[in-house]
């Protein structure tokens, strides 16, 4: 019983934590196995994470447009959303293979859902798999999904304080993409503060400022995607 | 064991669902009791929900600036964030009583956390309590926190498809605030589509288009807050 308010929340929380730990451990093992399978097939799996409307799908659209025919041949996408297939349709319109995962009330993808989605994808000739998580800057953090690199996307409309407010997501990132840079003239967003905040959490984290709309920063982004640094 | 991939995810999920149900039920009872206590003290408790950077805190700042002295005397705020006290400082700078709840890895507030935060607030003379949840458009949905009205904030920078992509949050809303309207000229956001999407989920849901920055729409918002419709 809680010493302050006399309710039984603490017992509930303790049960929740126990179940969560076992889920996280199960997922970690599953994700490692999945990552090995993807690597064995020569597939570079990139996790794309960020809050709702951070611009994850728009970044993929711009990426595939830049790649042109190369994209349709060698890219594949898993789209995680609570509901709708809006994002899968946007990706399919670029001619890229895509599988939609509707998570319902679940707030993140996990290795199990990704493995099932892979059954729906023809991976012949695929060299890169994008795993776009549910729009959520909290819950996907501790659930690897078989990706070997993680990109966290934060838009300039969200505010430069977000890396410090959502540190768990940044702690697991391999790249921070500051998106919707075309909006910079119209919002109070200090790029340096945002990057500094992210590096307080994860020292040395690479960061790129990108606009899928104007194309600014896309060259550096595409170089990073191709593993040429950035 | 899962029939497709042979893993034990389904047992884990089933345990998670069992624990979640008991947590939700415990929270529901706790939230109802809290709502009754607040009502008995004549306090109008408003839940403020939305994704990261939707503009929840900016809306509160603009609200308190409009209220002037009235705000400092009769408003109080509970700020939920995974980390930092940035938002509590912004509210305190307006002279309004505020308690910060750092949720850590927890992705939402619950009635228990709110009740504890209330112990840190002097509620003498307070007529309205704002409960600003963690920036998350998924997880806070099924966790009432003692509020008697719920506002869901979605910014025009996030995209007009968000109500349909995050239906659970909209299903529990009493008002949709479409925020950052000053950015409308610079983004592809169809206000009518956004409201229509929300009303597919919750027929008749009231909606307001607001800019905390320019002040557009604030009069209607303040009327709604005061219970004068909107």
Interface residues (C-beta under 8 A of the other chain):
Chain A: X2 X4 X5 X7 X8 X9 X12 X15 X16 X19 X20 X22 X23 X26 X30 X51 X52 X53 X81 X82 X83 X84 X86 X105 X107 X110 X112 X115 X116 X119 X134 X135 X136 X137 X138 X139 X141 X142 X154 X155 X157 X158 X159 X161 X162 X164 X165 X166 X167 X168 X180 X182 X183 X186 X187
Chain B: X2 X4 X5 X7 X8 X9 X12 X15 X16 X19 X20 X22 X23 X26 X30 X51 X52 X53 X81 X82 X83 X84 X86 X105 X107 X110 X112 X115 X116 X119 X134 X135 X136 X137 X138 X139 X141 X142 X154 X155 X157 X158 X159 X161 X162 X164 X165 X166 X167 X168 X180 X182 X183 X186 X187
